[in-house]
Amino acid sequence: MHRILLFGIDLLAVCVLVFGLYFPRHRRRDLVVAYLGVNVGVLAVAGSLSSSTAGAGLGLGLFGVLSIIRLRSTELDQHEVAYYFSALALGILGPLTVGETWLGPALMALILLVIYLGDHPRLFRSYQRQVLVLDAAYTDRTALIAQVERVLGARIHAVAVERVDLVNETTVVEVRYSTAAALVEAVR
């Protein structure tokens, strides 16, 4: 398959990833340019290094280092990290496809399919994660869970205590729970 066609397939794939999946679901405008920039940057560097004597390994190593720096510069949710690495992978697959010509586009389609399904709004839609600051210092786990259930009016799946402040009488917890609507759906 001609390299320009592979580059075009990559650009189409990243547009589907960003404008068809990520932005309609999460509406975070600042990451749109990050995903597009990372993809096109990786595509350009991997494309130029794939035919040079420096080799693609050098380019991939450089982008590995850059992605670690980027991921440490701002806090990203796990789904945003998944989109970030999907944009990277799409950019790498275009120019570095060797062997079967259908393999690169097929792997790009697989990435898009997995992201589409894994981040689908209907998948686990009633399961939530939240960080709460409670106005009491809870050192007893049973009392803590009972209070969180009362506050959220939900079924608690996991509670992780992040901080207990005995002086100011607060407790910070990360809670994973399902809403009452989920319980009604499960019974039906």
NORSUL-V440075 format. One record per backbone hydrogen bond with DSSP energy under -0.5 kcal/mol. CO is the residue of the C=O (numbers start at 0). NH is the residue of the N-H. E is the energy in kcal/mol with one decimal. If there is no record, write none. Layout:
# NORSUL-V440075
((CO | NH | E) (CO | NH | E))
This chain:
# NORSUL-V440075
((1 | 5 | -1.9) (2 | 6 | -2.6) (3 | 7 | -2.3) (4 | 8 | -2.4) (5 | 9 | -2.3) (6 | 10 | -2.5) (7 | 11 | -2.4) (8 | 12 | -2.7) (9 | 13 | -2.8) (10 | 14 | -1.8) (11 | 15 | -2.2) (12 | 16 | -2.6) (13 | 17 | -2.7) (14 | 18 | -2.5) (14 | 19 | -0.9) (15 | 19 | -1.1) (15 | 20 | -1.2) (16 | 21 | -2.9) (17 | 22 | -3.0) (20 | 24 | -1.2) (21 | 25 | -2.8) (21 | 26 | -0.5) (22 | 26 | -1.9) (26 | 28 | -0.9) (27 | 30 | -0.9) (27 | 31 | -0.6) (28 | 31 | -0.9) (28 | 32 | -0.9) (29 | 33 | -0.9) (30 | 34 | -2.8) (31 | 35 | -2.3) (32 | 36 | -2.7) (33 | 37 | -2.6) (34 | 38 | -2.1) (35 | 39 | -2.7) (36 | 40 | -2.5) (37 | 41 | -2.7) (38 | 42 | -2.7) (39 | 43 | -2.6) (40 | 44 | -2.5) (41 | 45 | -3.0) (42 | 46 | -2.2) (43 | 47 | -2.1) (44 | 48 | -2.7) (45 | 49 | -1.8) (48 | 51 | -0.9) (48 | 54 | -0.6) (54 | 58 | -0.9) (55 | 59 | -2.9) (56 | 60 | -2.4) (57 | 61 | -2.3) (58 | 62 | -2.2) (59 | 63 | -1.9) (60 | 64 | -2.1) (61 | 65 | -2.5) (62 | 66 | -2.4) (63 | 67 | -1.7) (64 | 68 | -2.1) (65 | 69 | -2.6) (66 | 70 | -2.6) (67 | 71 | -1.3) (68 | 72 | -0.9) (69 | 72 | -0.8) (69 | 73 | -0.8) (76 | 80 | -1.8) (77 | 81 | -2.0) (78 | 82 | -2.0) (79 | 83 | -2.2) (80 | 84 | -2.6) (81 | 85 | -1.8) (82 | 86 | -2.5) (83 | 87 | -1.9) (84 | 88 | -2.7) (85 | 89 | -2.6) (86 | 90 | -1.8) (87 | 91 | -1.7) (88 | 92 | -2.5) (89 | 93 | -1.4) (90 | 94 | -0.7) (91 | 95 | -1.5) (92 | 96 | -0.6) (93 | 96 | -0.7) (99 | 102 | -0.9) (99 | 103 | -0.5) (100 | 104 | -0.5) (101 | 105 | -2.2) (102 | 106 | -2.6) (103 | 107 | -2.3) (104 | 108 | -2.4) (105 | 109 | -2.1) (106 | 110 | -2.3) (107 | 111 | -2.2) (108 | 112 | -2.5) (109 | 113 | -2.6) (110 | 114 | -2.4) (111 | 115 | -2.6) (112 | 116 | -2.6) (113 | 117 | -3.1) (114 | 118 | -2.0) (116 | 119 | -1.3) (119 | 122 | -1.3) (121 | 123 | -0.7) (121 | 124 | -1.0) (123 | 126 | -1.5) (125 | 178 | -1.8) (127 | 176 | -2.0) (129 | 131 | -0.5) (129 | 174 | -3.4) (131 | 133 | -0.6) (131 | 172 | -2.4) (133 | 170 | -1.6) (135 | 137 | -0.8) (136 | 138 | -0.6) (138 | 140 | -0.6) (139 | 143 | -2.2) (140 | 144 | -2.6) (141 | 145 | -2.1) (142 | 146 | -2.3) (143 | 147 | -2.5) (144 | 148 | -2.4) (145 | 149 | -2.0) (146 | 150 | -2.7) (147 | 151 | -2.6) (148 | 152 | -2.1) (148 | 153 | -0.6) (153 | 155 | -0.6) (154 | 177 | -2.3) (157 | 175 | -2.7) (158 | 160 | -0.5) (159 | 161 | -0.5) (159 | 173 | -2.9) (162 | 171 | -3.2) (163 | 165 | -0.7) (164 | 168 | -0.8) (164 | 169 | -1.8) (169 | 164 | -3.1) (170 | 133 | -3.4) (170 | 172 | -0.5) (171 | 161 | -3.1) (171 | 162 | -1.8) (172 | 131 | -3.0) (172 | 174 | -0.5) (173 | 159 | -2.8) (174 | 129 | -2.3) (175 | 156 | -3.2) (175 | 157 | -1.9) (176 | 127 | -3.5) (177 | 154 | -2.0) (178 | 181 | -0.9) (178 | 182 | -1.2) (179 | 183 | -1.9) (180 | 184 | -2.3) (181 | 185 | -2.4) (182 | 186 | -1.4) (183 | 187 | -1.4))
